[in-house]
Amino acid sequence: MKKSIMLLCIGSLVLSFYSCYYDKADLLYPTGSAASCDTSTVISYSQKVVPLLRNQCYGCHTATGGSGGINMSTYANDKALALNGKLYGSINHSAGFVAMPQGAAKMTSCQISTIKKWIDGGALNN
């Protein structure tokens, strides 16, 4: 009887440790949450959009051919993709577009909203 109670206590203790453990920091501390995502102002291409594109797109879509024939190495190219709908359609995983970034997680809703706000503002070089 004592042995089974002791095993039950140890088992409960072990389970409590595992039930509290969570290894997805991005889910625990989302950077793209509504509280931390401010798209109420004009979105700066150089300060907000370029860092996102550099992080998510430029690694494959560069001047040296660009994956899928898409070159995102200049403002003019980024603007063209923004204004023809391909940039937003791809990062939003919209029907009829190739979901980007390929082989990686979808951008956060905050990142997508930031780029969408920039596009809706005329995709300015600011």
C-alpha positions as CSV (number, residue, x, y, z in Angstrom):
1,M,0.0,0.0,0.0
2,K,2.8,2.5,0.9
3,K,4.7,1.6,-2.2
4,S,1.7,2.3,-4.5
5,I,1.0,5.6,-2.7
6,M,4.6,6.6,-3.1
7,L,4.6,5.7,-6.8
8,L,1.3,7.6,-7.3
9,C,2.9,10.7,-5.6
10,I,6.1,10.4,-7.7
11,G,4.0,9.9,-10.9
12,S,1.9,13.0,-10.1
13,L,5.0,15.0,-9.4
14,V,6.6,14.0,-12.7
15,L,3.3,14.7,-14.6
16,S,3.0,18.1,-13.1
17,F,6.5,19.0,-14.3
18,Y,5.7,17.9,-17.8
19,S,2.3,19.6,-17.9
20,C,3.9,22.9,-17.1
21,Y,6.7,22.6,-19.6
22,Y,6.2,24.3,-23.0
23,D,8.9,24.6,-25.6
24,K,7.3,26.9,-28.0
25,A,8.5,30.4,-27.0
26,D,6.9,32.0,-30.0
27,L,3.5,30.7,-28.8
28,L,4.1,31.7,-25.2
29,Y,5.4,35.2,-26.1
30,P,4.0,36.1,-29.5
31,T,5.8,39.0,-31.1
32,G,2.9,39.4,-33.6
33,S,0.1,39.7,-31.0
34,A,-2.4,42.5,-31.4
35,A,-1.1,44.2,-28.3
36,S,2.4,44.6,-29.7
37,C,1.5,45.2,-33.4
38,D,1.0,48.8,-34.1
39,T,0.0,49.5,-37.7
40,S,-1.8,52.7,-36.9
41,T,0.8,55.0,-38.4
42,V,2.3,55.2,-41.8
43,I,4.5,52.2,-42.4
44,S,8.1,53.0,-43.3
45,Y,9.5,50.9,-46.1
46,S,13.1,51.3,-44.9
47,Q,12.4,50.8,-41.2
48,K,9.6,48.2,-41.1
49,V,9.2,46.5,-44.5
50,V,12.8,46.0,-45.6
51,P,13.8,44.2,-42.4
52,L,10.8,41.8,-42.8
53,L,11.6,41.2,-46.4
54,R,15.3,40.8,-45.7
55,N,14.5,38.2,-43.0
56,Q,11.8,36.3,-45.0
57,C,12.4,36.9,-48.7
58,Y,15.7,38.3,-49.8
59,G,17.6,35.1,-49.0
60,C,16.0,33.4,-52.1
61,H,14.7,36.3,-54.2
62,T,17.9,38.2,-55.1
63,A,19.4,39.8,-58.2
64,T,21.3,36.7,-59.0
65,G,18.3,35.1,-60.7
66,G,15.9,35.0,-57.9
67,S,14.0,31.9,-56.9
68,G,11.0,31.4,-59.2
69,G,12.2,34.3,-61.3
70,I,11.3,36.8,-58.6
71,N,13.9,39.4,-57.9
72,M,13.4,41.5,-54.7
73,S,16.7,43.2,-54.5
74,T,15.5,46.8,-55.1
75,Y,12.7,49.1,-54.0
76,A,11.3,49.2,-57.5
77,N,11.0,45.4,-57.6
78,D,9.4,45.3,-54.2
79,K,7.0,48.0,-55.1
80,A,6.0,46.3,-58.4
81,L,5.3,43.0,-56.5
82,A,3.4,45.0,-53.9
83,L,1.2,46.8,-56.3
84,N,0.4,43.9,-58.6
85,G,-0.8,41.9,-55.5
86,K,1.8,39.1,-55.7
87,L,3.6,40.1,-52.5
88,Y,0.5,40.2,-50.3
89,G,-1.1,37.2,-51.9
90,S,2.0,35.1,-51.4
91,I,2.7,36.0,-47.8
92,N,-1.0,35.8,-46.8
93,H,-1.1,32.3,-48.4
94,S,-4.1,33.4,-50.5
95,A,-5.7,31.1,-53.0
96,G,-4.1,31.3,-56.4
97,F,-0.7,32.3,-55.0
98,V,2.4,30.3,-54.1
99,A,2.6,30.4,-50.3
100,M,5.7,32.2,-49.1
101,P,8.2,31.8,-47.6
102,Q,8.5,28.3,-49.0
103,G,9.7,25.7,-46.5
104,A,9.3,28.0,-43.6
105,A,6.5,29.1,-41.3
106,K,4.0,31.7,-42.5
107,M,4.8,35.3,-41.4
108,T,3.0,36.3,-38.2
109,S,-0.3,38.2,-38.6
110,C,1.5,41.4,-37.4
111,Q,4.2,41.0,-40.1
112,I,1.5,40.5,-42.7
113,S,-0.5,43.4,-41.4
114,T,2.6,45.6,-41.5
115,I,3.3,44.8,-45.1
116,K,-0.4,45.1,-46.1
117,K,-0.6,48.6,-44.5
118,W,2.5,49.6,-46.4
119,I,0.9,48.3,-49.7
120,D,-2.4,50.0,-48.9
121,G,-0.5,53.3,-48.3
122,G,0.9,53.2,-51.9
123,A,4.0,51.2,-51.2
124,L,6.0,54.4,-50.7
125,N,9.8,54.5,-50.6
126,N,10.0,56.1,-47.2
